[in-house]
Amino acid sequence: MIHDMALRRHSAESPLLAEAKRLAPLLSSHGEANEAAGRISDESIAALHDAGFFSLMVPAEFGGVDCNPLQVLSVVEELCKADIATGWVVMAANVATASAAGFLSDAGAQAVFGDARRPIIAGAGAPTGKAELVEGGYRLTGHWTYGSGCLHCDYYHAGAIVHENGAPRILPGTNAPEVRVFLIPSNEVQAKGNWDVLGLRATGSIDYTITDVFVPADMTHSASEVVGKRGGDGYRIGVVGFSCLGHTGVALGHGRRVLDELAALVHAPAGRPTTLSDLGGSDSFKEDFAVAEGKLRAARALVYDVWGDVVETISKGEPVATRQITWARLALNHATTAMMENSLFAHRASGGVGLRSGTLQRALRDTLSATQHLMVSDKALRECGRDFLGFAEDMKWTPRGLVPAT
């Protein structure tokens, strides 16, 4: 398998991969109750936190696991195979937590992660806030949406445009305003709690507001950092790499769960409201199932090939090229498309079982919600094409697309 070859070539498996497999029955068993509660169960969060899943990329000097990208990918994939909402919370929190651990100043990182503290950090990095420069830091105000995992966090992570004397501060040599990410203790944030969406209802996601809160300079970092101030080679993929990596693991893991659930339905006792349990369905169903397996495995092979190449680059201490991130973004979109097409196939093939409340219905709703994320938008595909066609010289990737490198 490409997955196994890539891990063997570049690194050992993360010890948390085996732990993810061990915890899978527990995480999966809470799926329905989690959705009703709008958050992951306390039992699951405690098990994940105690094992270190929220510190996947936190540097070892702060008690983190310090995984490289291939290890992170395999762990998120395994968690999402058990339960996409649980894996999504771990993924989203790790993007914010890894960013803080790698890119805060030494004083800020010590304040958040020192003395063996293992906080959960979550939020929205989109720069919808306003941060007015003041002595010693910033006064932060704003409203943020789609804050995944926030109901479980110790600190909120929020993006904002820096203002000086009432106007946006422009980065030297550019026409772009300065954007920073701010860390705010959860008790200083007003949680709105309005996650009234189709799927991913259990992800502890909310809108939130911050009003004129002072944030010390050491509790902020640039939104476009590339190489971490501390930590292993994994920090060479930057914030844009963290997000891409996490969402890719989600697509692969949930894509696998969907097909596994459909296959299990085939072997269910006869008499349920589906024809699949009668001799394994029709010939056309068997043909379509084989095609679905091929889509997922092909997407997975591309993902592990692309990220294996990235790990090889960073293990040499070399910077990750724009084209490598382009391939990573394309692999993410490709895996998401495979997940979506296979989920629709599973829904239609399962008949009344997929229509009723249950795992397959929830899987379809979660899939459709995951495909709405900015990371897998059509714009991202257009940006990939832009690079492949040779129109991205002297450009770099941000979570929102390609921008001039200078």
C-alpha positions as CSV (number, residue, x, y, z in Angstrom):
1,M,0.0,0.0,0.0
2,I,1.2,3.5,-0.8
3,H,0.3,4.6,2.8
4,D,2.6,2.0,4.4
5,M,5.4,2.5,1.9
6,A,5.4,6.3,2.5
7,L,5.5,5.9,6.2
8,R,8.3,3.3,6.1
9,R,10.3,5.5,3.7
10,H,10.1,8.6,5.7
11,S,9.3,7.8,9.3
12,A,7.9,5.4,11.8
13,E,4.2,5.4,12.4
14,S,3.0,7.7,15.2
15,P,2.3,5.8,18.4
16,L,-1.1,7.5,18.3
17,L,-2.1,5.6,15.2
18,A,-2.5,2.4,17.2
19,E,-4.2,4.4,20.0
20,A,-6.7,5.8,17.4
21,K,-7.5,2.3,16.3
22,R,-8.0,1.2,19.9
23,L,-10.3,4.1,20.7
24,A,-12.4,3.7,17.5
25,P,-15.2,1.7,19.0
26,L,-15.7,4.3,21.8
27,L,-15.5,7.2,19.5
28,S,-17.9,5.6,17.0
29,S,-20.4,4.6,19.7
30,H,-21.0,8.2,20.7
31,G,-21.8,9.5,17.2
32,E,-25.6,9.8,17.5
33,A,-25.5,11.3,21.0
34,N,-22.8,13.7,20.0
35,E,-24.9,15.1,17.2
36,A,-27.8,15.6,19.5
37,A,-25.6,17.4,22.0
38,G,-23.8,19.5,19.4
39,R,-20.4,18.5,20.7
40,I,-18.1,15.5,21.4
41,S,-18.8,13.6,24.6
42,D,-16.7,14.4,27.7
43,E,-15.6,10.8,27.8
44,S,-14.2,11.0,24.2
45,I,-12.6,14.3,24.7
46,A,-10.9,13.1,28.0
47,A,-9.6,10.0,26.3
48,L,-8.3,11.9,23.3
49,H,-6.7,14.6,25.5
50,D,-5.1,12.1,27.9
51,A,-3.5,10.2,25.0
52,G,-2.1,13.4,23.4
53,F,-4.2,13.7,20.3
54,F,-4.6,17.5,20.8
55,S,-0.8,17.8,20.8
56,L,-0.1,16.0,17.6
57,M,2.3,18.7,16.3
58,V,3.2,20.4,19.5
59,P,7.0,20.4,20.0
60,A,8.4,17.7,22.2
61,E,10.0,20.5,24.4
62,F,6.4,21.3,25.5
63,G,5.4,17.7,26.0
64,G,3.8,17.3,22.5
65,V,4.0,14.4,20.1
66,D,5.8,16.5,17.4
67,C,4.5,14.3,14.6
68,N,5.5,14.9,11.0
69,P,2.9,15.5,8.3
70,L,2.6,11.8,7.2
71,Q,2.0,10.8,10.8
72,V,-0.6,13.5,11.4
73,L,-2.4,12.5,8.1
74,S,-2.6,8.8,9.1
75,V,-3.9,9.6,12.6
76,V,-6.6,12.1,11.4
77,E,-7.6,9.6,8.8
78,E,-8.0,6.8,11.4
79,L,-10.1,9.1,13.7
80,C,-12.4,10.1,10.9
81,K,-12.9,6.5,9.9
82,A,-14.3,6.0,13.4
83,D,-16.3,9.2,13.6
84,I,-15.9,12.3,11.3
85,A,-17.1,14.8,13.8
86,T,-14.5,13.6,16.4
87,G,-11.7,13.6,13.8
88,W,-12.8,17.0,12.6
89,V,-12.5,18.5,16.1
90,V,-9.1,17.0,16.6
91,M,-8.0,18.2,13.2
92,A,-9.3,21.7,13.6
93,A,-7.8,22.1,17.1
94,N,-4.5,20.8,15.9
95,V,-4.3,23.5,13.2
96,A,-4.8,26.2,15.8
97,T,-2.7,24.6,18.5
98,A,0.2,23.8,16.2
99,S,0.2,27.3,14.8
100,A,0.4,28.7,18.4
101,A,3.1,26.2,19.5
102,G,5.3,26.9,16.5
103,F,4.8,30.6,15.7
104,L,4.2,32.4,19.0
105,S,7.2,34.3,20.5
106,D,9.2,32.3,23.1
107,A,7.4,34.2,25.9
108,G,4.0,33.5,24.4
109,A,4.7,29.9,23.8
110,Q,6.0,29.4,27.3
111,A,2.9,31.1,28.7
112,V,0.5,28.8,26.8
113,F,2.4,25.5,26.8
114,G,5.0,25.8,29.6
115,D,5.0,23.6,32.7
116,A,3.6,20.6,30.8
117,R,0.3,22.4,30.0
118,R,-1.6,20.8,27.1
119,P,-4.3,23.3,26.1
120,I,-6.9,22.9,23.4
121,I,-6.9,25.8,21.0
122,A,-9.7,26.3,18.4
123,G,-11.3,29.0,16.4
124,A,-11.4,30.7,13.0
125,G,-8.3,32.2,11.4
126,A,-10.2,34.3,8.8
127,P,-9.3,38.0,9.4
128,T,-12.8,39.3,10.2
129,G,-11.6,41.1,13.4
130,K,-10.0,44.5,13.9
131,A,-6.9,44.7,16.1
132,E,-5.9,48.2,17.1
133,L,-2.3,48.6,18.0
134,V,-1.7,49.8,21.6
135,E,1.2,49.8,24.0
136,G,2.2,46.3,24.7
137,G,-0.2,44.6,22.3
138,Y,-3.6,45.1,20.7
139,R,-7.3,45.8,21.4
140,L,-9.2,43.2,19.6
141,T,-12.8,43.4,18.4
142,G,-14.8,41.3,15.9
143,H,-17.2,38.5,15.1
144,W,-16.1,35.1,13.8
145,T,-18.0,32.3,12.2
146,Y,-17.5,28.5,11.8
147,G,-15.3,28.2,14.8
148,S,-14.8,24.4,14.8
149,G,-14.2,22.7,18.2
150,C,-14.6,25.9,20.2
151,L,-16.9,24.3,22.7
152,H,-14.0,22.2,23.8
153,C,-11.2,24.9,23.8
154,D,-9.1,26.6,26.5
155,Y,-8.1,29.4,24.1
156,Y,-9.8,30.9,21.1
157,H,-7.7,31.5,17.9
158,A,-9.0,34.5,15.9
159,G,-7.7,36.3,12.8
160,A,-7.8,40.0,12.5
161,I,-6.4,42.9,10.4
162,V,-4.0,45.1,12.4
163,H,-5.0,48.8,12.6
164,E,-2.7,51.7,13.6
165,N,-4.2,55.1,14.3
166,G,-7.5,53.9,13.1
167,A,-6.4,52.7,9.7
168,P,-5.2,49.2,8.4
169,R,-1.4,48.9,8.8
170,I,0.1,48.0,5.4
171,L,2.9,45.4,5.1
172,P,6.1,47.0,3.9
173,G,6.6,46.8,0.1
174,T,3.0,45.6,-0.5
175,N,-0.5,46.9,-0.8
176,A,-1.8,44.2,1.7
177,P,-2.8,44.9,5.2
178,E,-1.1,43.1,8.1
179,V,-3.0,40.1,9.3
180,R,-2.3,38.4,12.6
181,V,-3.7,35.5,14.6
182,F,-4.7,36.2,18.3
183,L,-5.0,33.9,21.2
184,I,-7.7,34.8,23.8
185,P,-8.6,32.8,26.9
186,S,-12.1,31.3,26.5
187,N,-13.6,33.2,29.4
188,E,-13.0,36.5,27.5
189,V,-15.0,35.4,24.5
190,Q,-18.7,35.6,23.9
191,A,-19.8,32.2,22.4
192,K,-22.9,32.5,20.2
193,G,-23.8,28.8,20.0
194,N,-25.7,29.0,16.7
195,W,-24.5,25.9,14.8
196,D,-27.8,25.2,13.0
197,V,-26.4,23.4,10.0
198,L,-27.0,20.3,7.9
199,G,-24.2,18.2,9.1
200,L,-21.0,18.1,11.3
201,R,-23.4,19.1,14.1
202,A,-21.2,17.4,16.7
203,T,-18.1,19.4,16.1
204,G,-18.6,21.9,18.9
205,S,-18.6,24.7,16.3
206,I,-20.0,28.2,16.9
207,D,-19.9,31.8,16.0
208,Y,-18.2,34.0,18.6
209,T,-17.6,37.6,19.4
210,I,-14.8,39.5,21.1
211,T,-15.3,43.1,22.2
212,D,-12.4,45.4,22.9
213,V,-10.2,42.7,24.6
214,F,-6.5,43.5,25.2
215,V,-4.2,40.9,23.7
216,P,-0.5,41.1,24.6
217,A,1.8,41.1,21.6
218,D,3.3,37.8,22.8
219,M,-0.1,36.2,22.4
220,T,-0.2,36.8,18.6
221,H,1.6,35.6,15.6
222,S,1.7,36.3,11.8
223,A,-1.0,34.5,9.8
224,S,1.5,33.7,7.0
225,E,4.3,32.1,9.0
226,V,6.1,29.3,7.1
227,V,9.0,28.0,9.3
228,G,8.3,27.5,13.0
229,K,10.4,29.1,15.7
230,R,10.6,25.7,17.4
231,G,9.5,22.1,16.7
232,G,10.4,19.5,14.2
233,D,10.4,19.4,10.4
234,G,6.6,19.5,10.3
235,Y,6.6,23.2,11.0
236,R,8.1,23.8,7.5
237,I,4.7,23.4,5.9
238,G,3.3,26.6,7.5
239,V,-0.2,27.4,8.5
240,V,-1.5,26.8,5.0
241,G,0.0,23.3,5.1
242,F,-1.6,22.5,8.5
243,S,-5.1,23.2,7.2
244,C,-4.6,21.3,4.0
245,L,-3.1,18.3,5.7
246,G,-6.0,18.1,8.3
247,H,-8.8,18.3,5.8
248,T,-7.2,15.7,3.6
249,G,-7.2,13.2,6.5
250,V,-10.8,13.9,7.1
251,A,-11.8,13.2,3.5
252,L,-9.9,9.9,3.4
253,G,-11.1,8.6,6.7
254,H,-14.7,9.5,6.2
255,G,-14.6,8.2,2.7
256,R,-13.5,4.9,4.0
257,R,-16.2,4.8,6.7
258,V,-19.0,5.4,4.1
259,L,-17.9,2.4,2.0
260,D,-17.5,0.2,5.1
261,E,-21.0,1.1,6.3
262,L,-22.4,0.3,2.8
263,A,-20.6,-3.0,2.7
264,A,-21.9,-3.9,6.2
265,L,-25.4,-3.3,5.0
266,V,-24.9,-5.9,2.3
267,H,-24.3,-8.5,5.0
268,A,-27.1,-7.4,7.2
269,P,-30.0,-9.8,7.9
270,A,-32.6,-9.9,5.1
271,G,-35.9,-8.2,5.6
272,R,-34.6,-4.7,6.1
273,P,-35.9,-2.0,3.7
274,T,-33.2,-2.6,1.1
275,T,-32.4,-5.2,-1.5
276,L,-28.7,-5.2,-0.8
277,S,-28.9,-8.0,1.8
278,D,-30.3,-10.3,-0.9
279,L,-27.2,-11.9,-2.6
280,G,-25.2,-8.7,-2.1
281,G,-27.3,-6.5,-4.4
282,S,-27.5,-6.5,-8.2
283,D,-24.6,-6.9,-10.6
284,S,-24.7,-3.2,-11.3
285,F,-24.4,-2.5,-7.6
286,K,-21.3,-4.7,-7.4
287,E,-19.8,-2.9,-10.4
288,D,-20.5,0.5,-8.9
289,F,-19.0,-0.6,-5.6
290,A,-15.8,-1.6,-7.3
291,V,-15.6,1.7,-9.0
292,A,-16.2,3.5,-5.6
293,E,-13.3,1.5,-4.0
294,G,-11.1,2.5,-6.9
295,K,-11.9,6.1,-6.6
296,L,-11.0,6.1,-2.9
297,R,-7.8,4.1,-3.2
298,A,-6.6,6.2,-6.2
299,A,-7.3,9.4,-4.2
300,R,-5.5,7.9,-1.2
301,A,-2.5,6.9,-3.3
302,L,-2.1,10.4,-4.7
303,V,-2.4,11.9,-1.2
304,Y,0.3,9.8,0.4
305,D,2.6,10.2,-2.7
306,V,2.2,14.0,-2.5
307,W,2.8,14.2,1.3
308,G,5.6,11.7,1.1
309,D,7.4,14.1,-1.3
310,V,6.8,17.0,1.1
311,V,8.2,15.0,4.1
312,E,11.2,14.1,2.1
313,T,11.8,17.8,1.3
314,I,11.4,19.1,4.9
315,S,13.5,16.2,6.3
316,K,16.4,17.7,4.3
317,G,15.8,21.1,5.8
318,E,14.6,22.5,2.5
319,P,11.7,24.8,2.0
320,V,8.4,23.5,0.6
321,A,7.9,24.7,-3.0
322,T,4.8,26.4,-4.2
323,R,4.2,23.5,-6.6
324,Q,4.3,21.0,-3.7
325,I,1.5,22.9,-1.9
326,T,-0.3,23.0,-5.2
327,W,-0.2,19.3,-5.4
328,A,-1.3,19.0,-1.8
329,R,-4.3,21.2,-2.5
330,L,-5.2,19.2,-5.6
331,A,-4.9,16.0,-3.7
332,L,-7.2,17.4,-1.0
333,N,-9.8,18.4,-3.6
334,H,-9.5,15.0,-5.3
335,A,-10.0,13.1,-2.1
336,T,-13.0,15.3,-1.1
337,T,-14.6,14.6,-4.5
338,A,-14.1,10.9,-4.1
339,M,-15.7,11.1,-0.6
340,M,-18.6,13.1,-1.9
341,E,-19.3,10.9,-4.9
342,N,-19.1,7.7,-2.9
343,S,-21.4,9.2,-0.2
344,L,-24.0,10.0,-2.8
345,F,-23.6,6.4,-4.2
346,A,-24.0,4.9,-0.7
347,H,-27.1,7.0,-0.1
348,R,-28.8,6.0,-3.3
349,A,-27.8,2.3,-3.0
350,S,-28.9,2.0,0.6
351,G,-32.5,2.9,-0.2
352,G,-34.7,3.4,2.9
353,V,-31.9,2.6,5.3
354,G,-29.9,5.6,4.1
355,L,-33.0,7.8,4.2
356,R,-33.9,7.1,7.8
357,S,-32.1,8.5,10.9
358,G,-28.9,6.5,11.4
359,T,-25.2,6.2,10.5
360,L,-25.6,6.4,6.7
361,Q,-27.9,9.4,6.8
362,R,-25.6,11.2,9.2
363,A,-22.6,10.3,7.0
364,L,-24.2,11.9,3.9
365,R,-25.1,15.1,5.8
366,D,-21.6,15.2,7.3
367,T,-20.1,14.7,3.8
368,L,-22.2,17.5,2.2
369,S,-21.2,19.9,5.0
370,A,-17.5,19.1,4.7
371,T,-17.5,19.9,1.0
372,Q,-18.6,23.5,1.8
373,H,-15.3,24.4,3.4
374,L,-13.2,27.1,1.8
375,M,-10.2,24.7,1.6
376,V,-12.0,22.5,-1.0
377,S,-13.7,25.3,-3.0
378,D,-13.7,25.5,-6.8
379,K,-11.5,28.5,-6.4
380,A,-8.8,26.3,-4.9
381,L,-8.9,24.1,-8.0
382,R,-8.7,27.1,-10.3
383,E,-5.6,28.2,-8.3
384,C,-4.1,24.8,-8.8
385,G,-4.7,25.1,-12.6
386,R,-3.1,28.5,-12.5
387,D,0.1,27.1,-11.1
388,F,0.2,24.0,-13.4
389,L,-0.2,26.3,-16.4
390,G,2.7,28.4,-15.4
391,F,0.9,31.5,-14.2
392,A,2.0,31.4,-10.6
393,E,5.7,32.4,-10.7
394,D,6.8,34.4,-7.7
395,M,3.6,33.4,-5.8
396,K,2.9,31.6,-2.6
397,W,-0.1,29.8,-1.1
398,T,-2.3,31.2,1.6
399,P,-5.5,29.4,3.0
400,R,-7.5,31.6,0.6
401,G,-5.4,31.1,-2.5
402,L,-2.2,32.2,-4.3
403,V,-0.8,35.7,-3.6
404,P,2.4,37.5,-4.6
405,A,5.4,36.1,-2.6
406,T,6.8,39.5,-1.8
